[in-house]
Amino acid sequence: MSALHEKFASQIPKLREERQTLLKGHGDKQISEVTVAQAFGGMRGVKGLICDTSLVEPDKGLIIRGIPILELTEKLPEEIFFLLITGELPNEAELKDLQKEYSKRGKTPDYVWKVLEAMPKESHPMAMLDTAILVMENESEFRKRYTEGMKKTDYWEPALEDSLNLLAVLPEIAAGIYRMRYDKGPRIPRDPNLDWGANYAHMLGNDDEDFYKAMRLYLVLHSDHEGGNVSAFSCHTVGSALSDPFYSVSAGLNGLAGPLHGLANQECLGWILSVIDKFDGVPTDEQLEQYAWDTLNSGQVIPGYGHAVLRCPDPRFVAFIGFGEKYCADDNVYQTVSKVYRIVPEVLKKHGKAANPWPNVDAGSGSILYHFGLREFPYYTVLFSVSRAMGMTSQLVINRALGTAITRPKSVGTDWVAKQMGS
């Protein structure tokens, strides 16, 4: 039994009791109202989900298990996964135990590579990642245990097994896809002496120690973002039907592949590169301000600025800017991103149409990847996926432990709404 398994098992009775107490004492009380605009607008802002792993506060940004994300930037991704599930950071022994679990589980089945090699050469890397995960469903302990018959209270155990097995191989699969899809040469074996994030960088083919640090930071910052974003919500919905973690994470990644969810960082980077191309280098303050106005006056948006929830600079962006200042200060792309951060919010305030003129994480993440030579834009969402899988699987495990019901909100027709509104 792993240390993670043991710690979470010890917490479950109290978590179940807390949930039952709330349901018994307050189950008929209202926590949200829904407006017509929200019903037609993607349920934005409707309080209808329980997510204990993380919270996004409008004036603070991402908080993981009560800890602001800026206090976690020096942690390893393995520590974040442990924190997501248990609510506690691992001690040294628990961290080493989790790393050993990853190490012993970290070999991708040969049949996965055969399927990927059979795909069209021009396949999108996200389609390849999703295919690999679905193919690996053959390994699901949850499906096997459910077929054999198990108690509902035990659902979380094979869900955790599947999650660990999936997370252990995700960097290897993702790196293998990168090297295969972009003709980078043969796959690079994992290094047993490296941690999860550094191994991903190593298997991509870049053993720069600073890139190791960048990869760890990237995986930490993108790990979780409440339960209502498209990827987390899709994963949760599919998992609530007791589909195993392979099916569920696959569903979440299908949502992450959408342009409105997972492509933002490459769109942001594309705008930055267009600025550099326009001015043949880092623009002056005056040039950048005018370019921003030209973008807005043409009816376009400045990618990466504005967020549906945040009303402050995204602390994840702040973390990337701080990293860039330390490791990429002489890079034209980083310098432009930094200058945009200083100038564009003031332009947006004068423009008057942005509720939040501050940058989100996507405004800075692409520039770090670009600096370290990772310049194949369609691959960026795969990196996002490897990180976000930690949040999706941790939420799955917790929900199976607590017996969360199948997701089944009530829908109504447009004619019903019209009648209710007296139209």
HELIX and SHEET records of a PDB file:
HELIX    1   1 ALA A    3  HIS A   26  1                                  24    
HELIX    2   2 VAL A   36  PHE A   40  1                                   5    
HELIX    3   3 ILE A   69  GLU A   71  5                                   3    
HELIX    4   4 PRO A   77  THR A   86  1                                  10    
HELIX    5   5 GLU A   92  ARG A  105  1                                  14    
HELIX    6   6 ASP A  110  ALA A  118  1                                   9    
HELIX    7   7 PRO A  125  VAL A  135  1                                  11    
HELIX    8   8 MET A  136  GLU A  139  5                                   4    
HELIX    9   9 GLU A  141  GLU A  148  1                                   8    
HELIX   10  10 LYS A  152  ASP A  154  5                                   3    
HELIX   11  11 TRP A  156  ARG A  181  1                                  26    
HELIX   12  12 TRP A  196  LEU A  204  1                                   9    
HELIX   13  13 GLU A  209  LEU A  221  1                                  13    
HELIX   14  14 VAL A  230  SER A  240  1                                  11    
HELIX   15  15 PRO A  245  LEU A  256  1                                  12    
HELIX   16  16 ALA A  264  PHE A  279  1                                  16    
HELIX   17  17 ASP A  285  ASN A  297  1                                  13    
HELIX   18  18 PRO A  315  TYR A  327  1                                  13    
HELIX   19  19 ASN A  332  HIS A  351  1                                  20    
HELIX   20  20 ASP A  362  HIS A  371  1                                  10    
HELIX   21  21 PHE A  377  TYR A  379  5                                   3    
HELIX   22  22 TYR A  380  ALA A  401  1                                  22    
HELIX   23  23 THR A  414  GLN A  420  1                                   7    
SHEET    1   A 3 SER A  54  GLU A  57  0                                        
SHEET    2   A 3 GLY A  61  ILE A  64 -1                                        
SHEET    3   A 3 ILE A  67  PRO A  68 -1                                        
END                                                                             
